[in-house]
């Protein structure tokens, strides 16, 4: 799995990705291909790999806008969005959590287009849009060209810093575009509204116990 990278660079950060992961769910593990994809966002991949080799358990700051954009939402609402993407939609790209926020990695250009779509969704009459009267979509923070985000470390860490929920695992991961993210926002709001009035004999599910079927990744 790592031969191709060792042929290209002298760095062997991937030994850190293989060690100490026995107890971790596979969804949260960065693979060699996923690490290469992340490093490509930094432009000079060799320099990024060198930094990660010396500090594999430290977060890194990566620029947005060319390889990926990031949609940054409240953690609770983000979990609802993620549930919709995996149970009713096409799945998600990489997803991380940091400082009580969820970061959904999206296709480049999403940060520029999504606010306009949200404005349209909120501004038009309900009968002409996909929303229903009373639906309110929390405004996300969108990080695109000219912005940078803190991404979780490549190797597992016990610190309280950023961590992966769905880690990058390919060199070309599928990333949702602005229309898909908008759809997930609207569906998450509707699901929350329905849950408020639903009567169930079962206790609520543990929000930290969500498991996403990564076999559906594109």
Backbone torsions as a table, in degrees:
resi	resn	phi	psi	omega
1	UNK	NA	-28.1	-174.7
2	UNK	-108.3	1.5	-175.0
3	UNK	-60.3	-43.2	-176.5
4	UNK	-58.6	-36.8	-177.2
5	UNK	-77.8	-36.8	179.7
6	UNK	-65.4	-29.4	176.8
7	UNK	-69.8	-25.7	-175.1
8	UNK	-95.5	-28.4	-177.6
9	UNK	-137.6	159.3	178.0
10	UNK	-84.1	1.3	-172.4
11	UNK	-87.4	142.1	-179.1
12	UNK	-124.8	54.0	179.7
13	UNK	-69.3	-18.5	-172.3
14	UNK	-73.5	-13.2	172.3
15	UNK	-65.1	-30.3	177.5
16	UNK	-70.6	-28.7	-179.5
17	UNK	-75.9	-20.9	-178.2
18	UNK	-93.6	-16.1	-174.2
19	UNK	-97.4	137.2	172.5
20	UNK	75.5	18.1	-177.5
21	UNK	-104.5	8.0	-172.6
22	UNK	-58.3	-35.1	-175.4
23	UNK	-93.4	3.9	-175.3
24	UNK	-97.4	144.1	175.5
25	UNK	-66.0	139.5	-174.7
26	UNK	-59.7	-29.5	-178.6
27	UNK	-59.4	-31.5	-174.3
28	UNK	-93.2	9.0	-178.5
29	UNK	-99.0	130.6	172.8
30	UNK	-80.8	128.2	177.2
31	UNK	-91.3	174.2	178.3
32	UNK	-60.7	-43.6	179.0
33	UNK	-65.5	-38.7	178.2
34	UNK	-64.9	-38.2	177.9
35	UNK	-65.2	-38.1	178.1
36	UNK	-64.8	-39.4	178.0
37	UNK	-63.1	-44.7	177.4
38	UNK	-61.0	-44.8	-178.1
39	UNK	-63.6	-29.7	-179.6
40	UNK	-64.9	-23.5	178.3
41	UNK	-69.2	-21.8	-178.8
42	UNK	-85.4	0.1	179.2
43	UNK	82.5	-80.5	178.1
44	UNK	-79.7	94.5	-173.2
45	UNK	-63.2	-37.4	-178.8
46	UNK	-61.4	-40.8	179.8
47	UNK	-65.9	-41.2	179.6
48	UNK	-64.2	-42.2	179.3
49	UNK	-65.6	-34.6	178.6
50	UNK	-65.2	-42.3	178.4
51	UNK	-64.1	-41.8	-178.5
52	UNK	-70.7	-29.1	178.0
53	UNK	-66.4	-38.4	-179.1
54	UNK	-77.7	-26.6	-179.2
55	UNK	-138.0	67.1	-174.0
56	UNK	-70.0	-18.4	-180.0
57	UNK	-100.9	12.9	179.6
58	UNK	-104.5	143.9	174.3
59	UNK	-64.4	165.0	178.9
60	UNK	-135.3	151.2	175.4
61	UNK	-98.4	125.1	-178.8
62	UNK	-125.5	143.4	179.1
63	UNK	-75.9	149.4	176.2
64	UNK	-101.0	170.8	169.2
65	UNK	105.1	-22.1	-179.9
66	UNK	-113.1	-47.4	178.8
67	UNK	-95.2	-34.7	-179.8
68	UNK	-157.7	158.9	163.4
69	UNK	-110.6	168.2	179.2
70	UNK	-131.2	131.3	173.2
71	UNK	-104.5	118.2	-171.2
72	UNK	-107.3	115.9	-175.3
73	UNK	-130.2	164.2	173.6
74	UNK	-55.4	142.9	-172.7
75	UNK	-61.0	-44.9	-178.3
76	UNK	-64.7	-47.0	178.7
77	UNK	-65.7	-35.6	178.2
78	UNK	-62.9	-38.6	177.4
79	UNK	-64.2	-36.8	177.1
80	UNK	-65.8	-41.3	176.6
81	UNK	-61.3	-44.8	-178.2
82	UNK	-64.0	-39.4	176.3
83	UNK	-59.4	-42.9	179.5
84	UNK	-65.5	-41.9	-178.9
85	UNK	-62.9	-37.3	-176.4
86	UNK	-89.4	-28.1	-178.2
87	UNK	-94.4	-31.9	-175.8
88	UNK	-119.5	-15.0	-173.0
89	UNK	-118.0	-157.4	-173.9
90	UNK	-85.8	4.1	-173.7
91	UNK	93.5	-171.5	-177.9
92	UNK	-130.5	169.9	166.6
93	UNK	-88.0	-160.4	176.2
94	UNK	-58.9	146.0	-179.1
95	UNK	-139.1	134.4	178.8
96	UNK	-131.4	161.7	174.7
97	UNK	-124.5	142.4	-177.7
98	UNK	-159.3	125.1	175.5
99	UNK	53.7	45.4	177.1
100	UNK	74.2	14.3	178.6
101	UNK	-124.2	154.2	175.4
102	UNK	-109.8	134.2	-179.4
103	UNK	-112.5	112.5	177.3
104	UNK	-98.6	118.9	179.3
105	UNK	-76.9	128.0	-173.2
106	UNK	-128.3	171.3	-179.0
107	UNK	-65.3	145.1	175.4
108	UNK	-54.4	137.8	-176.5
109	UNK	99.2	-16.3	-179.2
110	UNK	-63.1	-40.2	-177.7
111	UNK	-62.0	-30.8	179.7
112	UNK	-81.6	-36.6	-173.1
113	UNK	-87.3	-34.9	-173.1
114	UNK	-60.7	-44.7	179.5
115	UNK	-57.0	-38.1	178.7
116	UNK	-66.2	-39.4	178.0
117	UNK	-65.9	-39.4	177.7
118	UNK	-65.9	-40.2	177.4
119	UNK	-61.1	-41.8	178.2
120	UNK	-64.9	-43.2	-177.4
121	UNK	-62.7	-37.9	-178.8
122	UNK	-82.6	-32.3	-171.6
123	UNK	-82.1	-29.7	-176.9
124	UNK	-81.7	157.9	177.8
125	UNK	-60.3	145.8	-177.9
126	UNK	-54.5	-35.3	-177.2
127	UNK	-69.0	-13.9	179.9
128	UNK	-107.2	2.0	-179.1
129	UNK	-125.6	177.3	179.0
130	UNK	-83.0	-6.2	-179.9
131	UNK	-85.8	166.7	175.8
132	UNK	-115.9	157.8	-178.7
133	UNK	-57.8	127.9	-179.2
134	UNK	99.5	-13.2	177.7
135	UNK	-72.4	133.7	176.5
136	UNK	-132.2	120.5	179.6
137	UNK	-93.8	116.7	177.7
138	UNK	-58.5	136.6	-177.0
139	UNK	-73.3	119.1	178.5
140	UNK	-81.9	164.5	169.3
141	UNK	-93.6	127.8	-176.6
142	UNK	-111.9	125.5	-178.2
143	UNK	-111.7	117.1	-178.9
144	UNK	-131.6	-146.9	-175.8
145	UNK	-56.6	128.5	-178.1
146	UNK	95.3	-9.5	178.6
147	UNK	-104.2	163.8	174.2
148	UNK	-136.8	150.4	179.5
149	UNK	-129.0	156.4	174.7
150	UNK	-89.6	122.4	179.8
151	UNK	-105.7	151.9	-179.2
152	UNK	-62.8	161.3	177.8
153	UNK	-65.3	157.6	177.8
154	UNK	-71.2	-41.0	-178.9
155	UNK	-94.3	151.7	179.3
156	UNK	-57.5	145.1	179.5
157	UNK	-139.6	144.5	179.2
158	UNK	-90.0	2.1	-177.9
159	UNK	-74.3	168.9	-179.3
160	UNK	-89.5	17.0	-178.5
161	UNK	-77.8	-163.6	-178.2
162	UNK	-63.9	149.7	178.4
163	UNK	-144.6	158.0	179.7
164	UNK	-86.4	135.3	165.1
165	UNK	-94.4	-45.1	173.6
166	UNK	-127.7	103.3	-173.8
167	UNK	-82.7	152.0	175.5
168	UNK	-65.5	136.3	-175.6
169	UNK	-133.8	1.6	177.1
170	UNK	-136.2	165.5	177.7
171	UNK	-75.5	-18.9	-179.7
172	UNK	-136.8	69.2	-178.1
173	UNK	-67.3	146.1	173.3
174	UNK	-70.4	134.1	-179.6
175	UNK	-124.1	132.0	179.1
176	UNK	-67.9	144.3	176.0
177	UNK	-91.0	-176.7	-175.6
178	UNK	-63.0	-35.6	-179.8
179	UNK	-66.7	-39.6	179.0
180	UNK	-66.8	-41.8	179.4
181	UNK	-64.7	-41.6	176.6
182	UNK	-59.6	-46.1	178.3
183	UNK	-56.8	-44.3	-179.6
184	UNK	-65.0	-37.4	178.0
185	UNK	-62.0	-48.4	-178.4
186	UNK	-64.5	-43.1	179.7
187	UNK	-65.6	-36.1	178.8
188	UNK	-64.9	-40.1	177.7
189	UNK	-63.9	-44.7	-178.9
190	UNK	-65.2	-39.8	179.2
191	UNK	-63.9	-39.4	178.3
192	UNK	-65.9	-40.1	179.1
193	UNK	-64.6	-40.2	179.4
194	UNK	-67.9	-36.2	-179.9
195	UNK	-66.5	-28.7	-179.0
196	UNK	-66.0	-27.1	-176.6
197	UNK	-110.0	-4.7	-178.0
198	UNK	-77.6	137.1	176.3
199	UNK	-105.2	127.2	-177.7
200	UNK	-137.8	146.8	176.6
201	UNK	-86.4	-6.2	-177.3
202	UNK	-98.1	146.3	177.1
203	UNK	-68.6	155.6	178.9
204	UNK	-64.8	146.6	-179.6
205	UNK	-69.5	149.4	176.1
206	UNK	-68.8	116.8	-177.4
207	UNK	-64.3	-18.2	179.1
208	UNK	-88.5	0.9	-175.7
209	UNK	-103.2	12.3	-179.0
210	UNK	-65.5	134.5	175.8
211	UNK	-124.4	126.9	-176.0
212	UNK	-105.0	136.2	-176.0
213	UNK	-77.5	93.9	-176.0
214	UNK	-73.6	-7.6	176.6
215	UNK	-68.2	-13.6	178.4
216	UNK	-88.5	0.2	177.9
217	UNK	-60.6	147.8	178.6
218	UNK	-86.2	NA	NA
